[in-house]
């Protein structure tokens, strides 16, 4: 891809100083800088698990409680009493 850009004097001077410091050709330096900037600005895609966690945390539905260790098995007993 061909990109043409016009920089103000301050940024042009900074870019030339960086080129001298790194001793890289200007096109290579600019390409590396653009690639790094693009990679840093793109947010990673949210996984389904991350989405669920975010929603649960936003609604304060995550936490701890002390109760029957077998609650996931015996929940009906706790809801409706012993059979």
Helices and strands as residue ranges (DSSP letters): H 9-22, H 26-41, H 48-58, H 71-80
